[in-house]
Amino acid sequence: MKAEPFVGVGAGISPGNAGCRGGSDARAVGRTNAPSVFPGARRGRPSPFERPLFSLQPRGFTLIELLTVIAILGMLAGMLFPALRQARERGKSVQCVSNLRQLGQAVHLYANDHGQRLPVVEPLPANPVHPEAPLPRLCDALASYAQGGRDVFHCPCDRPPTDSPTQPHVPRWQETGAGTTNGTSYSWQYPYQGDLVDAPTFFIKAKPMEKAILMWDYDRVHLFQRDPKNVLYVDGHVQSN
């Protein structure tokens, strides 16, 4: 029988290298012509195994997400602002208590230099009890004894309310009248004028020092307290509720 001539895979391939060239060409054809198991891979889209689990590209907020964040921030602000205001007002009240304590010490220093007697001053210099013969102001009588200077006579909450919305809120210590200003945010116990510091008399009735009220806020300015006025007693302690 006559032997058939050997025919390679590609044209012009000799029998000697047909096995090598044919095998490599077959693998090349398999890589280029075989259908992909992942749809869309030949159209340039990555396969599921080539896609990242999380995209690193930034994504904007949706309208619903933005409105939700705004609503939450509004609720937090509504709860936080009243607490901050109350904390700020309590801090001012603490400063007022400190002022009254220093004024209590100034009163006792004054008494040491004046026969153990309390000062004789106007309770409201802008509206004196006797306009024809006004008494000295409290801030003037105690000026040389107050360690904090003039500021110790001013309550940081001294902003009395006004009847008219157009009328400015003038601190009580700046209130003018009778040719002068009050000079202080605190009222003075007029019946104790010139009394002995250890035996103040309230309308003929003697009161112990720890129960005798000497000075207090002119107005109800500490609105976040149970008692909106801080009170100084003759013995030097301050009551703040």
C-alpha positions in Angstrom: 0.0 0.0 0.0 1.2 3.4 -0.9 1.8 5.7 2.1 -0.2 9.0 2.3 1.9 12.1 2.5 1.9 14.0 5.8 -0.1 17.2 5.8 0.6 19.8 8.5 -1.9 22.0 10.2 -0.8 25.2 8.5 0.2 25.6 4.9 3.9 25.2 4.1 4.6 23.4 7.4 7.2 20.6 6.9 6.7 17.2 8.5 9.7 17.8 10.7 8.2 20.7 12.7 4.5 20.0 12.2 4.1 18.6 15.7 5.6 21.7 17.4 4.1 24.4 15.2 0.8 22.7 15.0 0.5 22.4 18.8 1.3 26.0 19.4 -1.0 27.3 16.7 -3.8 25.2 18.0 -3.4 26.7 21.5 -3.4 30.2 20.0 -6.6 29.4 18.1 -8.2 28.1 21.3 -7.3 31.3 23.1 -8.6 33.7 20.5 -11.6 31.9 19.0 -13.0 30.0 22.0 -16.2 31.6 23.4 -15.8 33.3 26.8 -17.6 31.9 29.8 -18.2 35.4 31.1 -20.8 37.4 29.2 -19.6 40.7 28.0 -15.9 39.9 28.5 -15.2 40.4 24.8 -16.9 43.8 24.8 -14.3 45.3 27.2 -16.3 44.8 30.5 -14.5 43.2 33.4 -15.6 39.8 34.6 -17.2 39.3 38.0 -13.8 38.1 39.3 -12.1 41.2 38.0 -14.5 43.8 39.5 -13.6 45.4 42.9 -15.9 44.6 45.8 -16.0 48.3 46.9 -15.6 51.2 44.5 -13.1 53.8 45.4 -14.8 56.5 43.3 -16.6 59.1 45.5 -20.4 59.0 45.5 -22.6 62.0 46.3 -25.4 62.0 48.9 -28.9 61.4 47.7 -31.6 64.0 48.5 -33.2 61.7 51.1 -29.9 61.1 52.9 -29.2 64.9 52.9 -32.6 65.7 54.4 -32.2 63.0 57.0 -28.8 64.5 58.1 -30.2 68.0 58.3 -33.2 66.8 60.4 -30.9 65.0 62.8 -28.6 68.1 63.2 -31.7 70.3 63.8 -32.9 68.0 66.5 -29.5 67.9 68.2 -29.2 71.7 68.0 -32.7 72.1 69.5 -31.6 70.0 72.5 -28.1 71.5 72.9 -28.7 75.3 72.6 -31.0 75.5 75.7 -28.5 73.5 77.8 -25.7 75.8 76.6 -27.7 78.9 77.5 -28.6 77.6 80.9 -24.9 76.7 81.6 -23.9 80.2 80.5 -26.5 81.8 82.8 -25.4 79.7 85.7 -21.8 80.8 85.2 -23.0 84.4 85.4 -24.9 83.6 88.6 -21.7 82.1 90.1 -19.9 85.4 89.3 -22.7 87.3 91.0 -22.4 85.2 94.1 -18.6 85.9 94.2 -19.3 89.6 93.9 -21.7 89.6 96.8 -19.2 87.6 99.0 -16.5 90.2 98.2 -19.0 93.0 99.1 -19.8 91.3 102.4 -16.1 91.3 103.2 -15.9 95.0 102.2 -18.8 95.8 104.6 -17.0 94.2 107.5 -13.7 96.0 106.6 -15.7 99.2 106.6 -17.3 98.4 110.0 -13.8 97.8 111.5 -12.9 101.4 110.5 -16.2 102.9 111.6 -16.9 101.7 115.1 -18.4 98.3 114.0 -21.3 100.0 112.3 -22.8 99.4 108.9 -22.6 102.0 106.2 -25.2 104.8 105.8 -25.9 104.8 102.0 -28.8 105.2 99.5 -30.6 102.0 98.6 -31.3 103.4 95.1 -29.1 106.5 94.4 -31.0 107.2 91.1 -34.2 107.6 93.2 -33.0 108.7 96.7 -35.2 108.4 99.7 -34.8 112.1 100.5 -34.0 113.9 97.3 -33.2 117.1 99.1 -30.4 115.4 101.1 -29.3 112.3 99.2 -26.9 109.9 101.0 -23.7 108.5 99.5 -23.8 105.7 97.0 -22.9 102.2 98.2 -20.2 101.9 95.5 -18.6 105.1 96.8 -18.7 104.1 100.5 -17.1 100.7 99.9 -14.8 101.6 96.9 -11.6 101.5 99.0 -12.6 98.2 100.7 -13.8 96.2 97.7 -10.9 94.0 96.4 -12.4 93.5 92.9 -12.7 97.3 92.1 -15.8 98.8 90.5 -16.6 95.6 88.6 -17.5 93.8 91.9 -20.6 96.0 92.1 -21.9 94.9 88.7 -23.9 91.6 88.4 -23.1 90.0 85.0 -26.8 89.2 84.7 -27.9 92.8 85.3 -30.3 93.2 82.4 -33.7 94.1 83.8 -36.7 93.7 81.5 -38.4 96.7 80.0 -42.0 97.4 79.3 -41.4 98.6 75.7 -39.8 96.4 73.0 -38.1 99.5 71.6 -36.6 100.6 74.9 -33.1 99.3 75.4 -32.2 97.1 78.3 -30.1 99.3 80.6 -28.3 97.6 83.5 -29.5 98.8 86.8 -26.1 100.0 87.8 -26.1 102.4 84.8 -29.6 103.7 85.6 -29.5 107.5 86.0 -31.5 109.9 88.1 -31.1 112.7 90.6 -27.9 113.7 88.8 -26.2 110.4 89.4 -26.2 106.7 88.6 -26.9 103.8 90.9 -23.4 102.5 90.5 -24.3 99.0 91.6 -26.6 96.1 90.7 -27.4 95.4 94.3 -29.9 96.9 96.6 -29.1 97.9 100.2 -31.1 97.1 103.3 -32.1 100.6 104.3 -33.4 99.8 107.8 -29.9 98.7 108.8 -28.4 102.1 108.2 -25.6 102.7 110.8 -26.5 99.7 112.9 -23.9 97.6 114.7 -22.7 94.9 112.4 -23.3 92.2 114.9 -26.7 93.4 116.0 -28.6 94.7 113.0 -32.2 95.9 113.8 -35.0 95.6 111.4 -37.8 98.0 112.5 -36.8 97.8 116.2 -36.5 94.0 116.0 -33.0 92.7 116.3 -32.0 89.8 114.0 -29.1 87.4 114.2 -26.4 88.1 111.6 -26.9 84.8 109.8 -30.6 85.7 109.2 -30.3 89.4 108.5 -30.4 90.1 104.7 -28.0 92.9 103.9 -27.9 93.1 100.0 -29.5 91.5 97.0 -30.1 91.8 93.3 -32.2 94.8 92.4 -34.2 92.7 89.8 -35.1 89.1 89.2 -32.3 88.4 86.7 -31.3 84.8 87.5 -34.1 83.2 85.7 -32.7 79.7 85.7 -32.7 79.5 89.5 -35.5 78.7 91.9 -35.0 82.1 93.5 -34.1 84.6 90.7 -32.2 86.9 93.2 -29.0 86.2 95.0 -28.9 87.4 98.6 -26.1 88.5 100.9 -26.5 88.2 104.7 -24.8 90.3 107.3 -22.5 87.4 108.5 -21.1 87.3 104.9 -22.7 84.2 103.5 -24.6 84.3 100.2 -27.8 82.4 99.4 -28.3 81.3 95.8 -31.1 78.9 94.9 
